Amino acid sequence: MFDYIIVGAGQAGLSMAYQLKQANEKFLVLDSESEIGASWLKRWDSLRLFTPTEFNHLPGMPFPAEDGYYPDKYDVANYFKSYVNQYKLPIELKTKVLKVVKMKDAFDVHCQHKLYQCKRIIIASGPFHTPFIPSFYKSLSSDIKQIHSSDYRNPEQLIAGDTVVVGAGDSGFQILREIALHCSDRHVFFSGSTNSLTIPQEFLGKTLWWWFNVLGILSVNKYSWIGKKIKQKMQPVIGIDIKSLLSRKNVTAVGHALEGQNSSLRCKYATLDSVKNIIWSTGFKPDFSWIEDIELDEHGYPVNFRGVSSTKGMYFIGLPWMYTRGSATLGGVRKDSEYLIKALQKNA
């Protein structure tokens, strides 16, 4: 019987593990991956954070790089490994949680080959669970290579021929840019809104996040008037000149993807018959179905206030906009963990 079990060893889980370690609690972290930092290592090879070093610190240990440096996925994974070693955090890898059941005064945590029990449980499994792809992908020819952005690594995965990138978020535009720049002999179609707001990573010699911090944007909470307004707006694309990218000779914007059949993909402004690759940068859907009897909001996320769940003894951390815009980010999760450890001690 543990005092706490943390589900997930990403930035949110590690931040809470640090807080529990400092409080001398008896706890265990469970993670389904085979190594620390695996969720970052699985992302595309050229990925770099939008946030420079000074905004990427987990509690108790600064990110090991100079201010102004934008870490890549390997930097982040290595940082996590060093963090775990530094604080000797108790983590069991290759341990996927299949079901969490609330008992009278404890939780049963069912894994593939073992049952764990704890008095309290902290869910830090992150916001990205089930890759979302429009259902008509099943109607497309098997000759078309289809990849969700979660499985995209680099252009070498693609087969010869035209490519469509679907999705107007940061990942969609980053992948579109990489393919367009590194495969100049390949035509790339962009499917999605071209009206996305784009903002530079640096402005007047300062990083974007420096300005966010000075203007107080990073501390605006979702319950405030301005927080509600920001949350309603489409998230801007950071560091990419969308207009310049879409004006390249080998890039064509075709509007939203509407339906697919055999070798044909119909989009708002064109029907594409020459496509050999489709990259679905269409996001994820949350999946908390493995937790019994929890209350979910209209977006499928657990109902909570700053991580304190409506289920007694259950807590959350690392959810998008759990309290502020930075709640699911590498540097932003620290403040949530500091609040949550106080809440845990108060409710003990």
C-alpha positions in Angstrom: 0.0 0.0 0.0 1.5 3.3 -1.2 0.6 6.7 0.1 0.6 7.8 -3.6 0.9 6.4 -7.0 1.6 8.7 -10.0 0.5 7.5 -13.4 2.9 8.8 -16.0 6.6 9.8 -15.9 6.6 12.8 -18.3 7.2 16.4 -17.1 4.0 16.4 -15.0 4.7 13.1 -13.3 8.3 13.9 -12.6 7.4 17.3 -11.1 4.9 15.7 -8.7 7.4 12.9 -7.9 9.9 15.6 -6.9 7.3 17.3 -4.6 6.4 14.0 -2.9 10.1 13.1 -2.5 10.7 16.4 -0.7 7.7 15.7 1.5 9.1 12.2 2.4 5.9 10.5 1.1 5.8 6.8 0.2 5.0 6.8 -3.5 5.6 5.1 -6.8 5.5 6.3 -10.4 4.2 3.9 -13.1 4.9 4.4 -16.8 4.2 2.3 -19.8 7.3 3.2 -21.8 10.6 1.3 -21.8 12.7 4.4 -20.9 12.5 7.8 -19.4 11.8 10.5 -22.0 10.4 8.0 -24.5 7.3 10.2 -25.3 9.7 12.9 -26.5 12.0 10.6 -28.3 9.1 9.3 -30.4 8.4 12.7 -31.9 9.7 13.9 -35.2 13.5 14.1 -35.5 13.7 17.9 -36.2 11.4 19.0 -33.3 12.6 21.8 -31.1 10.8 23.4 -28.3 9.2 26.9 -28.7 10.4 27.8 -25.3 14.0 28.6 -24.6 16.0 27.1 -21.7 15.0 29.7 -19.1 11.4 28.6 -19.4 12.0 24.8 -19.3 13.0 24.2 -15.6 11.4 21.4 -13.6 11.3 22.1 -9.9 14.6 21.7 -8.1 16.8 21.3 -11.2 17.5 23.9 -13.9 17.5 22.8 -17.6 21.2 22.3 -18.4 21.7 24.7 -21.3 22.4 28.4 -21.8 19.5 30.9 -21.7 18.1 31.5 -25.2 18.8 28.0 -26.4 15.8 26.0 -27.9 16.2 22.4 -26.9 15.5 19.5 -29.2 13.8 16.3 -28.2 17.0 14.5 -27.2 17.9 17.4 -24.9 14.6 17.0 -23.1 14.8 13.2 -22.8 18.3 13.5 -21.4 17.2 16.1 -18.9 14.4 13.8 -17.7 16.9 11.0 -17.3 19.3 13.2 -15.3 16.3 14.5 -13.2 15.3 10.9 -12.2 18.9 10.0 -11.3 19.5 13.2 -9.4 16.5 12.6 -7.1 16.4 8.8 -7.2 12.7 8.8 -8.1 11.0 5.4 -7.8 9.7 4.6 -11.2 8.5 1.3 -12.7 8.8 1.3 -16.5 7.0 -1.0 -18.9 4.1 -0.9 -16.5 0.9 0.2 -18.3 -2.0 1.1 -16.1 -5.1 -0.7 -17.5 -7.7 0.3 -14.9 -8.0 2.5 -11.8 -10.8 1.5 -9.4 -11.9 3.6 -6.4 -12.3 1.4 -3.3 -13.6 2.5 0.1 -10.4 4.1 1.4 -8.0 3.4 -1.4 -7.5 2.8 -5.1 -6.8 -0.4 -6.9 -4.4 0.2 -9.8 -4.6 -2.7 -12.3 -1.6 -3.3 -14.6 -1.0 -6.1 -17.0 0.8 -8.4 -14.6 0.3 -6.8 -11.2 -2.1 -5.0 -8.9 -1.0 -2.0 -7.0 -2.8 -0.2 -4.2 -2.6 3.4 -2.9 -4.4 5.8 -0.6 -4.2 8.6 -3.2 -3.6 8.6 -6.9 -2.2 11.4 -9.2 -2.9 11.0 -12.9 -0.1 12.6 -15.0 -0.7 10.7 -18.2 -0.7 13.9 -20.3 -3.2 15.5 -22.7 -2.3 13.4 -25.8 -3.9 9.9 -25.8 -5.7 8.7 -28.9 -4.5 10.1 -32.3 -7.5 11.6 -34.2 -7.9 10.9 -37.9 -11.1 11.6 -39.9 -13.0 8.3 -40.4 -12.9 8.5 -44.2 -9.2 7.6 -44.1 -10.4 4.0 -44.2 -11.9 4.5 -47.6 -8.6 5.6 -49.2 -6.5 3.2 -51.2 -3.9 1.1 -49.4 -1.4 2.4 -51.9 -1.5 5.7 -50.2 0.8 5.9 -47.2 -1.0 7.4 -44.2 0.9 8.6 -41.1 -0.4 10.4 -38.1 1.9 13.1 -36.9 2.6 11.1 -33.7 4.3 8.5 -35.9 6.0 10.9 -38.3 9.8 11.1 -37.8 11.3 12.5 -41.1 10.7 12.8 -44.8 12.6 9.5 -45.4 9.4 7.7 -44.3 7.5 8.9 -47.3 7.2 7.0 -50.6 7.9 8.8 -53.9 5.1 11.1 -55.0 3.0 14.0 -53.9 2.2 14.5 -50.2 -0.6 16.1 -48.3 -0.2 17.5 -44.8 -3.5 17.9 -43.0 -3.8 20.2 -40.0 -3.2 23.8 -39.3 -1.6 23.6 -35.9 2.1 24.0 -34.9 3.0 20.4 -35.8 1.2 20.6 -39.1 3.1 23.7 -40.3 6.4 22.4 -38.9 6.1 19.1 -40.8 4.9 20.9 -43.9 7.9 23.2 -43.8 10.3 20.4 -43.3 9.0 18.4 -46.3 8.7 21.4 -48.5 12.3 22.5 -47.8 14.0 19.2 -47.8 12.1 17.6 -50.7 12.1 20.4 -53.3 11.3 17.9 -56.1 8.2 16.7 -54.2 4.9 18.7 -54.4 3.3 19.2 -51.1 -0.4 20.0 -50.6 -1.5 21.8 -47.4 -5.0 20.9 -46.1 -6.3 23.2 -43.4 -7.0 26.8 -42.6 -4.6 29.4 -44.0 -5.9 32.1 -41.6 -3.9 30.9 -38.6 -2.3 33.7 -36.6 1.5 33.4 -36.7 3.9 35.0 -34.2 7.7 35.1 -34.2 9.8 33.2 -31.7 11.7 36.4 -31.0 10.7 40.1 -31.1 12.9 43.2 -30.5 15.8 41.0 -29.3 13.7 39.1 -26.7 12.1 35.7 -26.9 8.4 35.4 -27.3 8.1 33.8 -23.9 10.0 36.7 -22.3 7.3 39.0 -23.6 4.6 36.6 -22.4 6.1 36.6 -19.0 6.5 40.4 -18.8 3.0 40.9 -20.0 1.6 38.4 -17.5 0.1 36.1 -20.1 1.8 33.0 -18.7 0.1 33.6 -15.3 -3.4 34.3 -16.6 -5.8 31.6 -15.3 -8.7 30.1 -17.2 -11.3 31.4 -14.8 -10.4 35.0 -15.4 -12.1 37.1 -18.1 -8.9 37.4 -20.2 -8.2 33.7 -19.7 -11.6 32.8 -21.0 -11.0 35.0 -24.1 -7.5 33.6 -24.8 -8.8 30.0 -24.4 -11.5 30.6 -27.0 -9.1 31.8 -29.6 -7.3 29.5 -31.9 -3.8 28.9 -30.7 -1.3 30.9 -32.8 1.4 29.2 -34.8 4.8 30.1 -33.4 8.0 30.8 -35.4 6.8 30.0 -38.9 6.1 32.5 -41.7 2.9 30.8 -43.0 2.5 33.2 -45.9 6.0 32.6 -47.2 5.7 28.9 -46.7 2.5 28.6 -48.6 3.9 30.8 -51.4 6.6 28.3 -52.3 6.4 26.8 -55.8 6.2 23.2 -54.5 3.4 24.0 -51.9 -0.3 24.4 -52.7 -3.1 25.1 -50.2 -6.2 23.1 -50.9 -8.5 23.9 -47.9 -10.0 21.5 -45.5 -10.1 17.7 -46.3 -13.7 16.7 -46.8 -13.8 13.1 -47.9 -11.6 10.4 -49.4 -12.4 7.4 -51.8 -9.8 5.0 -53.3 -7.0 7.2 -54.6 -8.9 10.5 -54.5 -8.9 13.0 -51.6 -11.5 15.7 -51.9 -10.6 19.0 -50.3 -12.5 22.3 -50.2 -10.7 23.9 -53.1 -9.4 20.9 -55.1 -9.7 17.1 -55.6 -6.4 15.4 -55.4 -5.8 12.2 -57.4 -2.0 12.1 -57.4 -1.3 11.8 -53.7 1.0 9.1 -52.4 1.4 10.2 -48.8 -0.9 11.8 -46.3 0.3 13.1 -42.9 -2.6 13.6 -40.5 -1.5 16.3 -38.1 -5.1 16.4 -36.8 -4.4 16.2 -33.1 -5.5 13.8 -30.4 -8.6 12.9 -28.3 -8.4 12.4 -24.6 -9.1 9.0 -23.2 -9.7 8.5 -19.5 -12.0 5.5 -19.9 -9.5 3.4 -17.9 -10.4 5.3 -14.8 -13.7 4.1 -13.3 -16.4 6.5 -12.2 -14.9 9.9 -12.9 -16.6 13.0 -14.0 -15.6 14.4 -17.4 -16.2 17.8 -18.9 -17.6 18.6 -22.4 -14.1 18.1 -23.9 -13.6 14.7 -22.4 -11.2 15.9 -19.6 -11.6 15.2 -15.9 -13.5 17.8 -13.9 -11.1 19.3 -11.4 -10.0 22.6 -9.8 -6.3 23.1 -10.2 -5.8 19.3 -10.2 -8.1 18.5 -7.3 -10.7 16.0 -8.7 -14.3 15.6 -7.8 -13.3 12.0 -6.8 -11.9 12.0 -3.3 -8.2 11.1 -3.2 -7.7 11.5 -7.0 -5.7 14.3 -8.5 -4.6 15.4 -11.9 -1.6 17.3 -13.3 -0.4 18.2 -16.8 -3.8 18.7 -18.5 -4.1 21.5 -21.1 -5.3 24.7 -19.5 -5.6 23.0 -16.1 -5.2 26.4 -14.6 -3.1 28.5 -17.0 -1.9 28.4 -20.6 1.3 26.8 -19.4 -0.2 23.9 -17.4 0.8 21.3 -20.0 4.2 22.7 -20.8 7.6 21.7 -19.6 8.2 24.9 -17.6 4.6 25.7 -16.7 3.9 22.4 -14.8 6.2 23.5 -12.0 3.7 26.0 -10.6 0.9 23.5 -10.7 2.9 20.9 -8.8 3.8 23.5 -6.2 0.1 24.3 -5.7 -1.0 20.6 -5.8 1.5 19.5 -3.1 0.1 22.1 -0.8 -3.4 20.9 -1.5 -2.4 17.3 -0.8 -0.9 18.3 2.5 -3.9 20.3 3.4 -6.3 17.4 2.6 -4.1 14.8 4.4 
